[in-house]
Amino acid sequence: MSFALRDFQRIVVGVDGSPGSIAALRFAADQVRGGRAEVLAVHAWQSAVHTPETLAAEHEEALGRLNSFVAAAELPADVELRTETVAGPAGPALTRSADRQGDLLVIGAPAPRRRLLPRRSVSRFCLARAACPVLAVPADSRVSRAPEAVIDQHSPSVPSPRAAA
């Protein structure tokens, strides 16, 4: 099953300050210009200590980080953007945030790494568990136009979840 990007009402973007997440945020903003959809920038954070005081302070710090990441993306002024910080691991936070029909989850593609041990990947988690289509944007993406379609990773005819280019 494929979708045109114009079919989505909301684009949820995972933002952690990495080059991939900034590229994903810019990509999403380029797609919604002209008021076709809104962008929801989501920043997940985790707390080591769980007291009301520390949680409130860490939430404020996370909100400040998210605002600085959005500022670093230098988005056009005509983009309808909302921001949200979510306490918890990034993968589950993003898949819970992208929970509406008509959502598209856009994430930064992980940078290639040379490691012998497998590592946990937010993008893998999202591709495997999101209820909506997922698009991974590479950090070095210079893409300003949308791909022709986004493949729904839950379609049984698709052997591997990927975005069509």
PyMOL commands that place a pseudoatom at each C-alpha (Angstrom):
pseudoatom trace, name=CA, resn=MET, resi=1, chain=A, elem=C, hetatm=0, pos=[0.000, 0.000, 0.000]
pseudoatom trace, name=CA, resn=SER, resi=2, chain=A, elem=C, hetatm=0, pos=[1.410, 3.407, -0.848]
pseudoatom trace, name=CA, resn=PHE, resi=3, chain=A, elem=C, hetatm=0, pos=[0.520, 6.957, 0.088]
pseudoatom trace, name=CA, resn=ALA, resi=4, chain=A, elem=C, hetatm=0, pos=[1.324, 10.354, -1.345]
pseudoatom trace, name=CA, resn=LEU, resi=5, chain=A, elem=C, hetatm=0, pos=[2.710, 12.754, 1.232]
pseudoatom trace, name=CA, resn=ARG, resi=6, chain=A, elem=C, hetatm=0, pos=[-0.186, 15.091, 0.528]
pseudoatom trace, name=CA, resn=ASP, resi=7, chain=A, elem=C, hetatm=0, pos=[-2.487, 12.444, 2.059]
pseudoatom trace, name=CA, resn=PHE, resi=8, chain=A, elem=C, hetatm=0, pos=[-1.228, 13.077, 5.596]
pseudoatom trace, name=CA, resn=GLN, resi=9, chain=A, elem=C, hetatm=0, pos=[-2.827, 15.567, 7.978]
pseudoatom trace, name=CA, resn=ARG, resi=10, chain=A, elem=C, hetatm=0, pos=[-0.004, 15.549, 10.503]
pseudoatom trace, name=CA, resn=ILE, resi=11, chain=A, elem=C, hetatm=0, pos=[3.693, 14.795, 10.294]
pseudoatom trace, name=CA, resn=VAL, resi=12, chain=A, elem=C, hetatm=0, pos=[5.206, 13.716, 13.608]
pseudoatom trace, name=CA, resn=VAL, resi=13, chain=A, elem=C, hetatm=0, pos=[8.987, 14.207, 13.744]
pseudoatom trace, name=CA, resn=GLY, resi=14, chain=A, elem=C, hetatm=0, pos=[11.350, 12.752, 16.305]
pseudoatom trace, name=CA, resn=VAL, resi=15, chain=A, elem=C, hetatm=0, pos=[13.836, 15.459, 17.314]
pseudoatom trace, name=CA, resn=ASP, resi=16, chain=A, elem=C, hetatm=0, pos=[16.930, 14.754, 19.413]
pseudoatom trace, name=CA, resn=GLY, resi=17, chain=A, elem=C, hetatm=0, pos=[19.330, 17.356, 18.048]
pseudoatom trace, name=CA, resn=SER, resi=18, chain=A, elem=C, hetatm=0, pos=[21.201, 14.905, 15.829]
pseudoatom trace, name=CA, resn=PRO, resi=19, chain=A, elem=C, hetatm=0, pos=[21.905, 15.917, 12.221]
pseudoatom trace, name=CA, resn=GLY, resi=20, chain=A, elem=C, hetatm=0, pos=[19.414, 13.264, 11.079]
pseudoatom trace, name=CA, resn=SER, resi=21, chain=A, elem=C, hetatm=0, pos=[16.619, 14.625, 13.252]
pseudoatom trace, name=CA, resn=ILE, resi=22, chain=A, elem=C, hetatm=0, pos=[17.266, 18.199, 12.099]
pseudoatom trace, name=CA, resn=ALA, resi=23, chain=A, elem=C, hetatm=0, pos=[17.162, 16.988, 8.468]
pseudoatom trace, name=CA, resn=ALA, resi=24, chain=A, elem=C, hetatm=0, pos=[13.896, 15.142, 9.236]
pseudoatom trace, name=CA, resn=LEU, resi=25, chain=A, elem=C, hetatm=0, pos=[12.393, 18.289, 10.755]
pseudoatom trace, name=CA, resn=ARG, resi=26, chain=A, elem=C, hetatm=0, pos=[13.401, 20.392, 7.743]
pseudoatom trace, name=CA, resn=PHE, resi=27, chain=A, elem=C, hetatm=0, pos=[12.029, 17.751, 5.377]
pseudoatom trace, name=CA, resn=ALA, resi=28, chain=A, elem=C, hetatm=0, pos=[8.683, 17.678, 7.213]
pseudoatom trace, name=CA, resn=ALA, resi=29, chain=A, elem=C, hetatm=0, pos=[8.487, 21.488, 7.186]
pseudoatom trace, name=CA, resn=ASP, resi=30, chain=A, elem=C, hetatm=0, pos=[9.099, 21.535, 3.433]
pseudoatom trace, name=CA, resn=GLN, resi=31, chain=A, elem=C, hetatm=0, pos=[6.210, 19.119, 2.925]
pseudoatom trace, name=CA, resn=VAL, resi=32, chain=A, elem=C, hetatm=0, pos=[3.593, 21.082, 4.880]
pseudoatom trace, name=CA, resn=ARG, resi=33, chain=A, elem=C, hetatm=0, pos=[4.247, 24.555, 3.496]
pseudoatom trace, name=CA, resn=GLY, resi=34, chain=A, elem=C, hetatm=0, pos=[1.021, 26.037, 2.256]
pseudoatom trace, name=CA, resn=GLY, resi=35, chain=A, elem=C, hetatm=0, pos=[-1.040, 24.678, 5.137]
pseudoatom trace, name=CA, resn=ARG, resi=36, chain=A, elem=C, hetatm=0, pos=[-1.622, 21.112, 3.923]
pseudoatom trace, name=CA, resn=ALA, resi=37, chain=A, elem=C, hetatm=0, pos=[-0.743, 19.605, 7.308]
pseudoatom trace, name=CA, resn=GLU, resi=38, chain=A, elem=C, hetatm=0, pos=[0.857, 20.375, 10.635]
pseudoatom trace, name=CA, resn=VAL, resi=39, chain=A, elem=C, hetatm=0, pos=[4.210, 19.299, 12.008]
pseudoatom trace, name=CA, resn=LEU, resi=40, chain=A, elem=C, hetatm=0, pos=[4.500, 17.945, 15.538]
pseudoatom trace, name=CA, resn=ALA, resi=41, chain=A, elem=C, hetatm=0, pos=[8.121, 17.948, 16.748]
pseudoatom trace, name=CA, resn=VAL, resi=42, chain=A, elem=C, hetatm=0, pos=[8.531, 15.407, 19.563]
pseudoatom trace, name=CA, resn=HIS, resi=43, chain=A, elem=C, hetatm=0, pos=[11.525, 15.227, 21.903]
pseudoatom trace, name=CA, resn=ALA, resi=44, chain=A, elem=C, hetatm=0, pos=[11.711, 12.229, 24.248]
pseudoatom trace, name=CA, resn=TRP, resi=45, chain=A, elem=C, hetatm=0, pos=[13.704, 12.409, 27.453]
pseudoatom trace, name=CA, resn=GLN, resi=46, chain=A, elem=C, hetatm=0, pos=[14.420, 10.115, 30.364]
pseudoatom trace, name=CA, resn=SER, resi=47, chain=A, elem=C, hetatm=0, pos=[14.934, 10.857, 34.018]
pseudoatom trace, name=CA, resn=ALA, resi=48, chain=A, elem=C, hetatm=0, pos=[17.353, 9.032, 36.281]
pseudoatom trace, name=CA, resn=VAL, resi=49, chain=A, elem=C, hetatm=0, pos=[15.677, 10.292, 39.450]
pseudoatom trace, name=CA, resn=HIS, resi=50, chain=A, elem=C, hetatm=0, pos=[11.919, 10.283, 39.845]
pseudoatom trace, name=CA, resn=THR, resi=51, chain=A, elem=C, hetatm=0, pos=[10.893, 12.982, 42.296]
pseudoatom trace, name=CA, resn=PRO, resi=52, chain=A, elem=C, hetatm=0, pos=[8.355, 15.672, 41.427]
pseudoatom trace, name=CA, resn=GLU, resi=53, chain=A, elem=C, hetatm=0, pos=[10.998, 18.388, 41.705]
pseudoatom trace, name=CA, resn=THR, resi=54, chain=A, elem=C, hetatm=0, pos=[13.538, 16.677, 39.475]
pseudoatom trace, name=CA, resn=LEU, resi=55, chain=A, elem=C, hetatm=0, pos=[10.911, 15.647, 36.934]
pseudoatom trace, name=CA, resn=ALA, resi=56, chain=A, elem=C, hetatm=0, pos=[9.651, 19.230, 36.641]
pseudoatom trace, name=CA, resn=ALA, resi=57, chain=A, elem=C, hetatm=0, pos=[13.185, 20.571, 36.243]
pseudoatom trace, name=CA, resn=GLU, resi=58, chain=A, elem=C, hetatm=0, pos=[14.116, 17.903, 33.695]
pseudoatom trace, name=CA, resn=HIS, resi=59, chain=A, elem=C, hetatm=0, pos=[10.915, 18.574, 31.753]
pseudoatom trace, name=CA, resn=GLU, resi=60, chain=A, elem=C, hetatm=0, pos=[11.859, 22.255, 31.538]
pseudoatom trace, name=CA, resn=GLU, resi=61, chain=A, elem=C, hetatm=0, pos=[15.371, 21.320, 30.385]
pseudoatom trace, name=CA, resn=ALA, resi=62, chain=A, elem=C, hetatm=0, pos=[13.906, 18.995, 27.732]
pseudoatom trace, name=CA, resn=LEU, resi=63, chain=A, elem=C, hetatm=0, pos=[11.599, 21.765, 26.523]
pseudoatom trace, name=CA, resn=GLY, resi=64, chain=A, elem=C, hetatm=0, pos=[14.571, 24.123, 26.278]
pseudoatom trace, name=CA, resn=ARG, resi=65, chain=A, elem=C, hetatm=0, pos=[16.535, 21.518, 24.286]
pseudoatom trace, name=CA, resn=LEU, resi=66, chain=A, elem=C, hetatm=0, pos=[13.595, 20.980, 21.933]
pseudoatom trace, name=CA, resn=ASN, resi=67, chain=A, elem=C, hetatm=0, pos=[13.229, 24.719, 21.367]
pseudoatom trace, name=CA, resn=SER, resi=68, chain=A, elem=C, hetatm=0, pos=[16.944, 25.011, 20.583]
pseudoatom trace, name=CA, resn=PHE, resi=69, chain=A, elem=C, hetatm=0, pos=[16.760, 22.074, 18.154]
pseudoatom trace, name=CA, resn=VAL, resi=70, chain=A, elem=C, hetatm=0, pos=[13.798, 23.681, 16.376]
pseudoatom trace, name=CA, resn=ALA, resi=71, chain=A, elem=C, hetatm=0, pos=[15.662, 26.997, 16.198]
pseudoatom trace, name=CA, resn=ALA, resi=72, chain=A, elem=C, hetatm=0, pos=[18.709, 25.219, 14.736]
pseudoatom trace, name=CA, resn=ALA, resi=73, chain=A, elem=C, hetatm=0, pos=[16.521, 23.809, 11.944]
pseudoatom trace, name=CA, resn=GLU, resi=74, chain=A, elem=C, hetatm=0, pos=[15.724, 27.371, 10.773]
pseudoatom trace, name=CA, resn=LEU, resi=75, chain=A, elem=C, hetatm=0, pos=[12.221, 26.496, 9.594]
pseudoatom trace, name=CA, resn=PRO, resi=76, chain=A, elem=C, hetatm=0, pos=[10.169, 28.812, 7.383]
pseudoatom trace, name=CA, resn=ALA, resi=77, chain=A, elem=C, hetatm=0, pos=[7.763, 31.069, 9.287]
pseudoatom trace, name=CA, resn=ASP, resi=78, chain=A, elem=C, hetatm=0, pos=[4.708, 29.771, 7.418]
pseudoatom trace, name=CA, resn=VAL, resi=79, chain=A, elem=C, hetatm=0, pos=[5.011, 26.224, 8.809]
pseudoatom trace, name=CA, resn=GLU, resi=80, chain=A, elem=C, hetatm=0, pos=[2.358, 25.194, 11.329]
pseudoatom trace, name=CA, resn=LEU, resi=81, chain=A, elem=C, hetatm=0, pos=[4.544, 23.677, 14.065]
pseudoatom trace, name=CA, resn=ARG, resi=82, chain=A, elem=C, hetatm=0, pos=[3.671, 22.273, 17.452]
pseudoatom trace, name=CA, resn=THR, resi=83, chain=A, elem=C, hetatm=0, pos=[6.187, 20.888, 19.922]
pseudoatom trace, name=CA, resn=GLU, resi=84, chain=A, elem=C, hetatm=0, pos=[5.886, 18.204, 22.560]
pseudoatom trace, name=CA, resn=THR, resi=85, chain=A, elem=C, hetatm=0, pos=[8.256, 16.702, 25.090]
pseudoatom trace, name=CA, resn=VAL, resi=86, chain=A, elem=C, hetatm=0, pos=[7.571, 13.166, 26.258]
pseudoatom trace, name=CA, resn=ALA, resi=87, chain=A, elem=C, hetatm=0, pos=[9.154, 11.434, 29.242]
pseudoatom trace, name=CA, resn=GLY, resi=88, chain=A, elem=C, hetatm=0, pos=[10.376, 7.971, 28.334]
pseudoatom trace, name=CA, resn=PRO, resi=89, chain=A, elem=C, hetatm=0, pos=[12.389, 6.083, 25.733]
pseudoatom trace, name=CA, resn=ALA, resi=90, chain=A, elem=C, hetatm=0, pos=[12.327, 7.636, 22.265]
pseudoatom trace, name=CA, resn=GLY, resi=91, chain=A, elem=C, hetatm=0, pos=[10.889, 4.705, 20.291]
pseudoatom trace, name=CA, resn=PRO, resi=92, chain=A, elem=C, hetatm=0, pos=[7.769, 4.186, 22.404]
pseudoatom trace, name=CA, resn=ALA, resi=93, chain=A, elem=C, hetatm=0, pos=[7.315, 7.958, 22.824]
pseudoatom trace, name=CA, resn=LEU, resi=94, chain=A, elem=C, hetatm=0, pos=[7.331, 8.514, 19.060]
pseudoatom trace, name=CA, resn=THR, resi=95, chain=A, elem=C, hetatm=0, pos=[5.019, 5.635, 18.234]
pseudoatom trace, name=CA, resn=ARG, resi=96, chain=A, elem=C, hetatm=0, pos=[2.543, 6.829, 20.891]
pseudoatom trace, name=CA, resn=SER, resi=97, chain=A, elem=C, hetatm=0, pos=[2.697, 10.392, 19.538]
pseudoatom trace, name=CA, resn=ALA, resi=98, chain=A, elem=C, hetatm=0, pos=[2.042, 9.260, 15.949]
pseudoatom trace, name=CA, resn=ASP, resi=99, chain=A, elem=C, hetatm=0, pos=[-1.241, 7.580, 16.826]
pseudoatom trace, name=CA, resn=ARG, resi=100, chain=A, elem=C, hetatm=0, pos=[-3.850, 9.258, 14.620]
pseudoatom trace, name=CA, resn=GLN, resi=101, chain=A, elem=C, hetatm=0, pos=[-5.189, 8.147, 11.303]
pseudoatom trace, name=CA, resn=GLY, resi=102, chain=A, elem=C, hetatm=0, pos=[-3.533, 10.424, 8.767]
pseudoatom trace, name=CA, resn=ASP, resi=103, chain=A, elem=C, hetatm=0, pos=[-0.220, 10.611, 10.642]
pseudoatom trace, name=CA, resn=LEU, resi=104, chain=A, elem=C, hetatm=0, pos=[3.212, 10.127, 9.136]
pseudoatom trace, name=CA, resn=LEU, resi=105, chain=A, elem=C, hetatm=0, pos=[6.171, 9.532, 11.449]
pseudoatom trace, name=CA, resn=VAL, resi=106, chain=A, elem=C, hetatm=0, pos=[9.418, 11.071, 10.150]
pseudoatom trace, name=CA, resn=ILE, resi=107, chain=A, elem=C, hetatm=0, pos=[12.679, 10.210, 11.839]
pseudoatom trace, name=CA, resn=GLY, resi=108, chain=A, elem=C, hetatm=0, pos=[16.346, 10.781, 11.166]
pseudoatom trace, name=CA, resn=ALA, resi=109, chain=A, elem=C, hetatm=0, pos=[17.976, 7.722, 9.635]
pseudoatom trace, name=CA, resn=PRO, resi=110, chain=A, elem=C, hetatm=0, pos=[20.684, 6.342, 11.891]
pseudoatom trace, name=CA, resn=ALA, resi=111, chain=A, elem=C, hetatm=0, pos=[24.248, 7.097, 10.864]
pseudoatom trace, name=CA, resn=PRO, resi=112, chain=A, elem=C, hetatm=0, pos=[26.151, 4.043, 9.697]
pseudoatom trace, name=CA, resn=ARG, resi=113, chain=A, elem=C, hetatm=0, pos=[28.406, 2.669, 12.418]
pseudoatom trace, name=CA, resn=ARG, resi=114, chain=A, elem=C, hetatm=0, pos=[31.114, 0.094, 12.420]
pseudoatom trace, name=CA, resn=ARG, resi=115, chain=A, elem=C, hetatm=0, pos=[30.396, -1.992, 15.459]
pseudoatom trace, name=CA, resn=LEU, resi=116, chain=A, elem=C, hetatm=0, pos=[30.555, -5.677, 16.121]
pseudoatom trace, name=CA, resn=LEU, resi=117, chain=A, elem=C, hetatm=0, pos=[27.651, -5.678, 18.547]
pseudoatom trace, name=CA, resn=PRO, resi=118, chain=A, elem=C, hetatm=0, pos=[24.134, -4.849, 17.372]
pseudoatom trace, name=CA, resn=ARG, resi=119, chain=A, elem=C, hetatm=0, pos=[22.744, -1.684, 18.865]
pseudoatom trace, name=CA, resn=ARG, resi=120, chain=A, elem=C, hetatm=0, pos=[19.254, -0.687, 19.747]
pseudoatom trace, name=CA, resn=SER, resi=121, chain=A, elem=C, hetatm=0, pos=[17.811, 1.623, 17.189]
pseudoatom trace, name=CA, resn=VAL, resi=122, chain=A, elem=C, hetatm=0, pos=[14.949, 4.060, 17.575]
pseudoatom trace, name=CA, resn=SER, resi=123, chain=A, elem=C, hetatm=0, pos=[14.350, 3.864, 13.830]
pseudoatom trace, name=CA, resn=ARG, resi=124, chain=A, elem=C, hetatm=0, pos=[14.091, 0.059, 13.942]
pseudoatom trace, name=CA, resn=PHE, resi=125, chain=A, elem=C, hetatm=0, pos=[11.687, 0.262, 16.855]
pseudoatom trace, name=CA, resn=CYS, resi=126, chain=A, elem=C, hetatm=0, pos=[9.500, 2.788, 15.010]
pseudoatom trace, name=CA, resn=LEU, resi=127, chain=A, elem=C, hetatm=0, pos=[9.542, 0.841, 11.741]
pseudoatom trace, name=CA, resn=ALA, resi=128, chain=A, elem=C, hetatm=0, pos=[8.526, -2.332, 13.557]
pseudoatom trace, name=CA, resn=ARG, resi=129, chain=A, elem=C, hetatm=0, pos=[5.883, -0.895, 15.886]
pseudoatom trace, name=CA, resn=ALA, resi=130, chain=A, elem=C, hetatm=0, pos=[4.395, 2.326, 14.512]
pseudoatom trace, name=CA, resn=ALA, resi=131, chain=A, elem=C, hetatm=0, pos=[0.719, 2.239, 13.613]
pseudoatom trace, name=CA, resn=CYS, resi=132, chain=A, elem=C, hetatm=0, pos=[1.358, 4.689, 10.779]
pseudoatom trace, name=CA, resn=PRO, resi=133, chain=A, elem=C, hetatm=0, pos=[3.820, 4.886, 7.881]
pseudoatom trace, name=CA, resn=VAL, resi=134, chain=A, elem=C, hetatm=0, pos=[7.396, 5.807, 8.831]
pseudoatom trace, name=CA, resn=LEU, resi=135, chain=A, elem=C, hetatm=0, pos=[9.881, 7.758, 6.715]
pseudoatom trace, name=CA, resn=ALA, resi=136, chain=A, elem=C, hetatm=0, pos=[13.583, 7.828, 7.667]
pseudoatom trace, name=CA, resn=VAL, resi=137, chain=A, elem=C, hetatm=0, pos=[15.513, 10.854, 6.370]
pseudoatom trace, name=CA, resn=PRO, resi=138, chain=A, elem=C, hetatm=0, pos=[19.327, 10.637, 6.182]
pseudoatom trace, name=CA, resn=ALA, resi=139, chain=A, elem=C, hetatm=0, pos=[21.338, 13.328, 7.942]
pseudoatom trace, name=CA, resn=ASP, resi=140, chain=A, elem=C, hetatm=0, pos=[22.979, 14.443, 4.720]
pseudoatom trace, name=CA, resn=SER, resi=141, chain=A, elem=C, hetatm=0, pos=[19.644, 14.712, 2.949]
pseudoatom trace, name=CA, resn=ARG, resi=142, chain=A, elem=C, hetatm=0, pos=[19.369, 17.585, 0.543]
pseudoatom trace, name=CA, resn=VAL, resi=143, chain=A, elem=C, hetatm=0, pos=[15.921, 16.401, -0.490]
pseudoatom trace, name=CA, resn=SER, resi=144, chain=A, elem=C, hetatm=0, pos=[13.498, 19.260, -0.824]
pseudoatom trace, name=CA, resn=ARG, resi=145, chain=A, elem=C, hetatm=0, pos=[10.774, 17.453, -2.709]
pseudoatom trace, name=CA, resn=ALA, resi=146, chain=A, elem=C, hetatm=0, pos=[8.796, 14.546, -1.383]
pseudoatom trace, name=CA, resn=PRO, resi=147, chain=A, elem=C, hetatm=0, pos=[9.318, 11.010, -2.554]
pseudoatom trace, name=CA, resn=GLU, resi=148, chain=A, elem=C, hetatm=0, pos=[6.513, 9.824, -4.820]
pseudoatom trace, name=CA, resn=ALA, resi=149, chain=A, elem=C, hetatm=0, pos=[5.127, 7.510, -2.160]
pseudoatom trace, name=CA, resn=VAL, resi=150, chain=A, elem=C, hetatm=0, pos=[5.687, 6.220, 1.316]
pseudoatom trace, name=CA, resn=ILE, resi=151, chain=A, elem=C, hetatm=0, pos=[5.373, 2.486, 1.783]
pseudoatom trace, name=CA, resn=ASP, resi=152, chain=A, elem=C, hetatm=0, pos=[3.200, 1.336, 4.652]
pseudoatom trace, name=CA, resn=GLN, resi=153, chain=A, elem=C, hetatm=0, pos=[5.446, -0.990, 6.615]
pseudoatom trace, name=CA, resn=HIS, resi=154, chain=A, elem=C, hetatm=0, pos=[2.481, -3.083, 7.721]
pseudoatom trace, name=CA, resn=SER, resi=155, chain=A, elem=C, hetatm=0, pos=[1.530, -4.198, 4.220]
pseudoatom trace, name=CA, resn=PRO, resi=156, chain=A, elem=C, hetatm=0, pos=[2.041, -7.968, 3.853]
pseudoatom trace, name=CA, resn=SER, resi=157, chain=A, elem=C, hetatm=0, pos=[3.214, -7.538, 0.254]
pseudoatom trace, name=CA, resn=VAL, resi=158, chain=A, elem=C, hetatm=0, pos=[6.195, -5.414, 1.316]
pseudoatom trace, name=CA, resn=PRO, resi=159, chain=A, elem=C, hetatm=0, pos=[9.173, -7.566, 2.371]
pseudoatom trace, name=CA, resn=SER, resi=160, chain=A, elem=C, hetatm=0, pos=[11.028, -4.792, 4.138]
pseudoatom trace, name=CA, resn=PRO, resi=161, chain=A, elem=C, hetatm=0, pos=[9.776, -1.485, 5.596]
pseudoatom trace, name=CA, resn=ARG, resi=162, chain=A, elem=C, hetatm=0, pos=[11.294, 1.363, 3.607]
pseudoatom trace, name=CA, resn=ALA, resi=163, chain=A, elem=C, hetatm=0, pos=[10.332, 4.648, 2.053]
pseudoatom trace, name=CA, resn=ALA, resi=164, chain=A, elem=C, hetatm=0, pos=[10.184, 4.696, -1.704]
pseudoatom trace, name=CA, resn=ALA, resi=165, chain=A, elem=C, hetatm=0, pos=[12.468, 7.237, -3.329]
for i in range(1, 165): cmd.bond("trace and resi %d" % i, "trace and resi %d" % (i + 1))
show_as sticks, trace
zoom trace
